[in-house]
Amino acid sequence: MDDPQTDTLTGAEALVSTLANNGVTACFANPGTSEMHLVTALDGEPRIRSVLCLFEGVATGAADGYARISGTPAMTLLHLGAGYMNAGANIHNAGRANTPMVNVIGDHAVPHLKYDAPLTSNIAGLAGPNSLWIKSADKVEETGALAAEAFAASYGPKPGPVSLLLPADSAWLDGGVPGEVVTPPALRSVDTATIAAAATAISSASKPVLIINGTALSEAGLQAASRLKAAGIRVLTDTFYPRMRRGAGVFAPERLQYFAEGAMADLEGSDLMLVAGTSAPVAFFAYPGKPSLLVPEGCDVFDLGDASTDSAATLAALADHIGAKDAAPVETLVVPDAPTGDLTAQAVGQSLARHMPENAILSDDGVSNGLMSYLPTQNAQPHDWMMLTGGAIGQGMPLALGAALAAPDRKVLCLSGDGAGMYTNQALWSMAREGADVTTIVFVNHSYRILNIELYRTGAGNPGPTAKDMLSIGGPDIDWVQLSTSMGVPAVEATTAEAFDAALAEAIAAPGPRLIAAVVPG
């Protein structure tokens, strides 16, 4: 990158150098013609690792995973409104994870817009609802300042994705000026009056429950949560969360059940629900005759702050206020025996608990099979678990890619349903190209199994041939070994528990990407 003090910068160079100056170290890109000057600007900026993704949803999912692990936003490079729409599902997921992300979206040159070329679209209208902040750098001299503003806005008040539109002429013209190095806003602290009021509410409750998310799921936050658990407060996480520390030596809160009726039955009798780093729980979908708000009748809800607050500090302050000094027990290491017989989701979880290395990172998009891996690994080596927060499947592989590039010294494991994996299997190519140390496990059942479950739960009637075909992804069956190998990722298929256990041990021991197609019951 040219020295901005002595050389004239293009708008693209000013934007890229500003993000680099502010600590952005990765860009996940799928560029087009209008972004060529951004591509050359990235070529001259060694502080940012540029990663080509063959689909925009991979780019945004990878940026999410990168930020969840590094703690700093990554940049994405998207091509016009069409590129943004391809990227949108994983931007939605990142928004629900409260992940900071700077999406740079190329646009036509300002004078060209009036001609309504084929790729012209209302990018601000498309991206605005999914962006915490959105502006367009219509003048070249604005590019650096808006890049700094976008970076800061991605941190909050509530962290999440932001969008900076860069018209092609603002990218290629000279006159760009680097923006400032900014101090991003910190998460809010909950005031002492709220802590005191929560303590009073707890003292009057007979069966209080605490639901946590955000920084409360860090090791420090969980330690504070364990003190509240020891003081008689039941502690649960949201059903799906961005990242949590788990395993041996770590306090393990319960997890809110997915199905509404199960969650309501589990929470029955609770007379006080405190929420920290989140909000009162709701059902994932509406069902005939079932509740949407998962708060038992007669249960008061006490808001200890949403995702804009430092929930770990909130829990520590609350534990101090009520004098909760003792801590609940932590998990102890359990190494299960090798599974035998038919390969099931339970056997996959058992093998994960056996072979997961210390400080691994796990990306869970296992859908209906994921829970069977979640439960046995509670006593595995300490690790971080990342989840699909927004419900848009197809995040697992991109999330794992980003996490692996953010922490190259840590093993990353990815759980993916076969249906979910087909949304973004292009991530395998980027894993191979970048040498990402990811072991991907695809649960192969040739079915959208979760939708078969939901078909009955929604009361939609008995499925006929058309409905059954809409929920099956067999005929033809997808060959995951050939698909993965074609993208440069070595792969094997496992149909027995013994074969899977051996394949997992081998894949974890080897550096770089590997894939195991785990054929499990449909």
C-alpha positions in Angstrom: 0.0 0.0 0.0 1.4 3.4 -0.9 2.2 5.8 1.9 -0.9 7.9 2.3 1.2 10.8 3.5 3.1 11.1 0.2 1.0 9.5 -2.5 -2.5 10.0 -3.8 -4.9 7.2 -2.9 -7.8 5.9 -4.9 -11.1 5.6 -2.9 -10.6 1.8 -2.8 -7.2 2.2 -1.3 -8.4 4.6 1.3 -11.2 2.2 2.3 -9.0 -0.8 2.5 -6.1 0.9 4.3 -8.6 2.4 6.8 -10.0 -1.0 7.7 -6.5 -2.4 8.0 -5.4 0.5 10.3 -8.4 -0.3 12.5 -7.4 -3.9 12.9 -9.3 -5.8 10.2 -7.1 -8.7 9.1 -9.3 -10.8 6.8 -11.5 -10.2 3.8 -13.8 -12.9 2.4 -14.6 -12.0 -1.2 -16.6 -12.8 -4.2 -15.9 -9.8 -6.4 -17.2 -8.7 -9.8 -16.4 -6.0 -12.4 -17.5 -3.1 -10.2 -15.0 -4.3 -7.4 -11.9 -4.6 -9.5 -10.2 -1.6 -7.9 -11.0 -3.0 -4.5 -9.3 -6.2 -5.6 -6.2 -4.4 -6.5 -6.3 -2.3 -3.3 -6.4 -5.6 -1.3 -3.5 -6.8 -3.4 -1.5 -3.9 -2.0 -2.5 -4.4 1.6 -0.5 -7.2 3.3 -2.2 -6.7 6.6 -5.5 -8.1 5.3 -5.7 -11.8 4.3 -7.9 -12.0 1.2 -9.9 -15.3 0.8 -11.8 -16.0 -2.4 -15.1 -17.7 -1.8 -17.1 -19.3 -4.7 -20.4 -18.2 -3.3 -21.3 -15.1 -1.4 -23.0 -17.1 1.4 -19.7 -18.8 2.1 -18.0 -15.4 2.4 -20.4 -14.0 4.9 -20.6 -17.2 6.9 -16.8 -17.3 7.0 -16.6 -13.7 8.2 -19.0 -14.6 11.0 -16.8 -17.5 12.1 -13.7 -15.4 11.9 -15.2 -12.7 14.1 -16.7 -15.1 16.6 -13.2 -16.5 17.3 -11.0 -13.5 16.8 -13.3 -10.9 18.4 -12.8 -8.5 15.6 -14.9 -8.0 12.4 -13.8 -9.3 9.1 -14.6 -7.6 5.8 -16.6 -9.1 3.0 -16.5 -8.0 -0.6 -19.8 -8.5 -2.4 -20.8 -7.7 -6.0 -23.8 -5.4 -6.3 -27.3 -6.2 -5.1 -27.4 -9.7 -6.5 -24.2 -10.6 -4.7 -25.7 -9.2 -1.5 -28.8 -11.3 -1.9 -26.8 -14.4 -2.3 -24.9 -13.5 0.9 -28.1 -12.6 2.8 -28.9 -15.8 4.7 -25.6 -15.9 6.5 -25.7 -12.2 7.2 -29.0 -12.9 8.9 -27.4 -15.6 10.9 -24.5 -13.3 11.9 -27.0 -10.6 12.9 -28.7 -13.1 15.2 -25.3 -14.0 16.6 -24.5 -10.3 17.2 -21.4 -10.8 15.2 -19.6 -7.6 14.0 -19.1 -7.7 10.2 -18.2 -5.1 7.6 -19.9 -5.9 4.3 -18.4 -3.8 1.5 -20.8 -4.0 -1.5 -19.8 -2.7 -4.8 -22.2 -0.6 -6.9 -22.3 0.9 -10.3 -20.5 4.2 -10.9 -22.9 7.0 -9.8 -23.2 8.5 -13.3 -24.0 5.0 -14.7 -27.0 4.3 -12.4 -29.4 6.4 -14.4 -29.1 4.1 -17.4 -30.6 1.1 -15.4 -28.1 -1.5 -16.5 -29.0 -5.2 -16.1 -27.4 -5.5 -12.6 -28.7 -2.2 -11.3 -30.8 -2.6 -8.1 -31.8 -0.8 -5.0 -28.9 -2.1 -2.9 -29.7 0.1 0.1 -33.3 -1.1 0.0 -32.1 -4.7 -0.1 -29.4 -4.5 2.5 -30.8 -2.0 4.8 -33.2 -4.3 6.8 -30.3 -6.7 7.5 -27.7 -4.0 8.4 -27.3 -2.1 11.7 -25.7 0.7 9.7 -25.7 1.4 6.0 -24.2 4.2 3.9 -22.9 4.8 0.4 -19.6 6.4 -0.4 -20.9 8.4 -3.3 -17.9 10.8 -3.2 -14.3 9.5 -3.3 -13.2 11.8 -0.5 -15.8 10.0 1.8 -14.4 6.5 1.4 -11.9 6.4 4.3 -14.1 8.3 6.8 -17.1 6.0 6.0 -14.9 2.9 6.4 -13.9 4.0 9.9 -17.5 4.8 10.7 -18.6 1.4 9.4 -16.0 -0.4 11.5 -17.1 1.4 14.7 -20.8 0.8 13.9 -20.3 -3.0 13.6 -19.5 -3.0 17.3 -22.7 -1.5 18.4 -24.3 -0.3 20.6 -25.4 -3.9 19.8 -22.8 -5.7 17.6 -23.7 -6.9 14.2 -23.3 -6.7 10.4 -23.0 -3.3 8.7 -23.0 -2.4 5.0 -20.8 0.1 3.2 -21.7 0.6 -0.5 -18.8 1.7 -2.8 -19.7 3.0 -6.2 -17.2 2.0 -8.9 -16.2 5.6 -9.6 -15.5 6.3 -5.9 -13.3 3.2 -6.0 -11.2 4.2 -9.0 -10.9 7.9 -8.6 -8.0 9.5 -6.9 -8.6 11.7 -3.9 -9.2 9.1 -1.2 -8.2 10.0 2.3 -7.7 7.3 5.0 -10.2 7.5 7.9 -9.4 7.7 11.5 -8.4 4.9 13.8 -11.4 4.7 16.0 -12.2 3.3 19.4 -15.2 1.0 19.0 -17.9 1.3 21.6 -17.7 -1.3 24.5 -20.6 -3.4 25.6 -22.7 -1.6 28.2 -22.6 -2.2 31.9 -25.8 -2.8 33.8 -26.3 -0.2 36.5 -26.2 -1.0 40.2 -29.9 -0.2 40.7 -30.9 -2.9 38.2 -28.6 -5.4 39.9 -30.1 -4.5 43.3 -33.6 -4.9 41.9 -32.8 -8.3 40.5 -31.4 -9.4 43.8 -34.6 -8.3 45.5 -36.7 -10.2 42.9 -34.6 -13.3 43.5 -35.1 -13.2 47.3 -38.9 -13.2 46.8 -38.9 -16.0 44.2 -39.3 -19.7 45.1 -38.1 -21.1 41.7 -36.0 -18.6 39.8 -34.4 -19.4 36.5 -31.7 -17.5 34.6 -31.3 -17.6 30.8 -28.0 -16.4 29.5 -26.2 -15.6 26.2 -23.4 -13.3 25.0 -20.3 -12.9 27.1 -22.0 -14.9 29.9 -21.0 -17.9 27.8 -17.3 -17.2 28.1 -15.3 -19.0 30.7 -15.4 -16.0 33.1 -19.1 -15.6 32.5 -19.8 -19.3 33.2 -17.8 -19.1 36.4 -20.1 -16.3 37.6 -23.1 -18.3 36.4 -21.9 -21.3 38.5 -22.0 -19.1 41.6 -25.6 -18.2 40.9 -26.4 -21.8 40.3 -24.9 -22.7 43.7 -27.0 -20.0 45.2 -30.2 -21.8 44.0 -30.9 -20.2 40.7 -31.4 -22.6 37.7 -29.2 -21.5 34.8 -29.9 -22.2 31.1 -28.5 -21.0 27.8 -30.6 -20.0 24.9 -31.3 -23.0 22.6 -28.9 -21.6 20.0 -26.0 -19.3 20.8 -23.0 -17.9 19.0 -20.1 -19.4 21.0 -19.7 -21.1 24.4 -16.8 -22.5 26.3 -17.5 -26.2 27.3 -15.9 -29.4 28.5 -13.8 -30.5 31.3 -13.2 -27.9 34.0 -16.0 -25.7 32.8 -19.4 -25.2 34.4 -22.2 -26.5 32.1 -25.5 -24.7 32.2 -28.6 -26.4 30.9 -29.8 -25.7 27.4 -33.3 -24.4 26.6 -35.2 -27.1 24.7 -36.0 -26.5 21.1 -39.6 -27.7 20.9 -42.0 -25.2 22.5 -44.0 -27.8 24.4 -40.8 -29.4 25.8 -39.5 -26.0 26.9 -42.7 -25.0 28.6 -42.9 -28.3 30.4 -39.3 -27.9 31.5 -39.9 -24.4 32.8 -43.2 -25.1 34.5 -43.4 -23.8 38.0 -40.7 -21.1 37.5 -41.9 -17.9 39.1 -39.0 -15.6 38.1 -37.2 -15.6 34.8 -34.0 -13.4 34.6 -32.5 -12.9 31.1 -28.9 -11.7 30.6 -27.3 -11.0 27.2 -30.6 -12.1 25.6 -34.4 -11.7 25.8 -37.3 -13.7 27.0 -37.4 -17.0 24.9 -39.9 -17.6 22.1 -40.8 -20.6 20.1 -38.8 -21.0 16.8 -42.1 -21.3 14.9 -45.8 -20.9 15.5 -47.7 -24.1 15.9 -51.5 -24.6 16.1 -52.6 -24.6 19.8 -49.0 -24.1 21.1 -47.6 -20.9 22.8 -45.2 -18.5 21.1 -43.8 -16.9 24.2 -42.0 -19.5 26.3 -42.7 -17.9 29.7 -44.8 -20.0 32.2 -48.0 -18.4 33.4 -47.4 -16.4 36.5 -43.7 -16.1 35.9 -42.2 -12.6 36.1 -39.5 -11.7 33.5 -36.6 -9.5 34.8 -34.5 -8.0 32.0 -30.8 -7.9 32.9 -29.8 -6.5 29.5 -29.7 -7.7 26.0 -26.8 -8.4 23.6 -25.6 -4.7 23.9 -24.6 -5.5 27.5 -21.6 -7.3 29.0 -23.6 -10.2 30.4 -20.5 -11.8 32.0 -19.9 -8.7 34.1 -23.7 -8.6 34.9 -23.6 -12.1 36.3 -20.5 -11.4 38.4 -22.1 -8.2 39.8 -25.3 -10.1 40.7 -23.4 -12.9 42.3 -21.4 -10.4 44.4 -24.6 -8.5 45.4 -26.3 -11.6 46.7 -23.2 -12.9 48.4 -22.9 -16.0 46.2 -19.3 -17.0 46.8 -19.4 -20.8 46.3 -19.4 -22.2 42.8 -21.4 -25.1 41.4 -19.4 -28.2 40.3 -17.6 -28.2 36.9 -17.5 -31.0 34.4 -14.9 -33.7 34.7 -13.2 -35.3 31.8 -14.8 -38.5 30.6 -13.3 -40.5 27.7 -15.9 -42.9 26.5 -15.2 -46.4 25.0 -15.1 -46.8 21.3 -18.5 -47.1 19.7 -19.4 -50.4 18.0 -22.1 -51.6 15.6 -24.3 -49.5 13.4 -23.3 -45.9 12.8 -25.7 -43.5 14.5 -25.7 -39.9 15.6 -25.0 -41.1 19.1 -22.0 -43.1 18.0 -20.6 -39.9 16.2 -21.0 -38.0 19.4 -19.2 -40.7 21.3 -16.3 -40.7 18.9 -16.1 -36.9 19.1 -15.9 -37.1 22.9 -13.1 -39.6 22.5 -10.9 -37.8 20.0 -11.7 -34.1 20.2 -8.4 -32.4 21.0 -8.0 -29.8 23.8 -9.1 -26.3 22.7 -10.8 -27.4 19.6 -13.5 -25.3 18.0 -16.7 -27.0 16.8 -19.2 -25.5 14.3 -22.6 -27.1 14.7 -25.0 -27.2 11.7 -25.9 -30.8 12.4 -29.7 -29.9 12.5 -31.6 -33.0 13.7 -28.4 -35.0 14.4 -26.5 -32.2 16.2 -27.9 -32.8 19.7 -26.5 -36.3 19.8 -23.0 -34.8 19.5 -23.7 -32.0 21.9 -24.6 -34.1 24.9 -21.6 -36.5 25.1 -19.0 -33.8 24.4 -20.1 -31.9 27.5 -17.4 -33.9 29.3 -14.8 -33.8 26.5 -11.6 -31.8 26.5 -12.3 -28.1 26.9 -13.4 -26.5 23.7 -15.5 -23.8 22.1 -18.9 -24.7 20.5 -20.5 -22.4 17.9 -24.1 -22.7 16.8 -26.5 -21.7 14.0 -28.2 -18.8 15.6 -30.5 -17.5 12.9 -32.0 -20.8 11.7 -30.8 -20.4 8.1 -29.1 -23.7 7.5 -25.9 -23.9 5.4 -23.7 -22.0 7.9 -21.7 -24.8 9.4 -18.9 -25.2 6.8 -18.4 -21.4 6.1 -18.4 -20.8 9.9 -15.7 -23.5 10.3 -13.6 -22.0 7.5 -13.6 -18.6 9.1 -12.8 -20.0 12.6 -9.9 -22.0 11.2 -8.3 -19.0 9.6 -8.8 -16.9 12.8 -7.2 -19.6 14.9 -4.8 -21.6 12.7 -3.2 -23.2 15.8 -6.6 -24.8 16.8 -8.4 -27.8 15.3 -11.8 -27.0 13.9 -14.5 -29.6 13.6 -17.7 -29.1 11.6 -21.0 -30.9 12.0 -23.3 -30.6 9.0 -26.5 -32.2 7.8 -26.3 -33.3 4.2 -29.2 -31.0 3.3 -27.5 -28.1 5.1 -24.2 -28.9 3.6 -25.5 -28.6 0.1 -26.3 -24.9 0.6 -22.7 -23.9 0.9 -20.5 -26.9 0.0 -18.3 -24.4 -2.0 -16.7 -23.7 1.4 -14.8 -27.0 0.9 -12.9 -25.5 -2.0 -11.9 -22.5 0.0 -10.8 -24.8 2.9 -8.5 -26.7 0.4 -7.2 -23.5 -1.1 -6.3 -21.9 2.2 -5.2 -25.1 3.9 -7.8 -24.6 6.7 -7.4 -27.2 9.4 -11.1 -28.3 9.4 -12.5 -31.8 9.8 -16.0 -31.8 8.4 -18.5 -34.5 9.4 -21.6 -34.7 7.2 -24.5 -36.6 8.5 -25.8 -38.4 5.4 -29.4 -39.5 5.6 -30.6 -38.3 2.2 -33.4 -36.4 3.9 -34.4 -33.0 5.3 -35.1 -35.0 8.5 -36.0 -32.0 10.7 -38.8 -31.1 8.2 -40.2 -34.6 8.4 -40.5 -34.0 12.1 -42.0 -30.6 11.6 -44.5 -31.8 9.1 -46.3 -33.7 11.8 -45.9 -31.1 14.5 -47.5 -28.4 12.4 -50.5 -30.5 11.8 -50.1 -30.2 8.0 -51.6 -33.7 7.4 -50.3 -37.0 6.2 -47.7 -36.6 3.5 -48.4 -38.0 0.1 -45.9 -38.7 -2.7 -45.3 -35.0 -3.6 -44.8 -34.0 0.1 -42.5 -36.9 0.7 -40.4 -36.0 -2.4 -40.2 -32.4 -1.2 -38.5 -33.5 2.1 -36.1 -36.1 0.6 -32.8 -35.4 -1.0 -32.2 -39.0 -2.2 -32.8 -40.3 -5.8 -30.1 -39.5 -6.9 -28.1 -39.8 -3.7 -25.4 -37.2 -3.2 -21.9 -38.8 -3.2 -20.1 -36.7 -0.6 -16.8 -38.4 -1.1 -16.7 -37.5 -4.8 -18.0 -34.0 -4.2 -15.4 -33.3 -1.5 -12.6 -34.8 -3.4 -13.4 -32.8 -6.5 -13.0 -29.6 -4.4 -9.6 -30.7 -3.1 -10.6 -32.0 0.3 -9.7 -35.7 1.0 -12.8 -37.6 2.1 -14.0 -41.1 3.2 -17.4 -42.6 3.9 -18.2 -44.4 7.1 -21.1 -46.8 7.5 -20.2 -48.4 10.9 -19.3 -47.0 14.2 -15.9 -48.6 14.1 -15.1 -47.2 10.7 -16.2 -43.7 11.7 -14.1 -43.8 14.9 -11.0 -44.8 13.0 -11.7 -42.2 10.3 -12.2 -39.4 12.8 -9.0 -40.2 14.7 -7.0 -40.2 11.4 -8.6 -36.9 10.2 -8.0 -35.1 13.5 -4.3 -36.2 13.5 -3.8 -34.9 10.0 -3.3 -31.2 9.2 -5.5 -29.5 6.7 -9.1 -30.1 5.6 -10.7 -33.6 5.7 -14.3 -34.8 5.3 -16.1 -37.8 6.7 -19.5 -38.8 5.2 -21.2 -40.4 8.2 -24.0 -42.5 6.8 -26.7 -42.5 9.6 -30.3 -43.6 9.7 -32.8 -41.4 8.0 
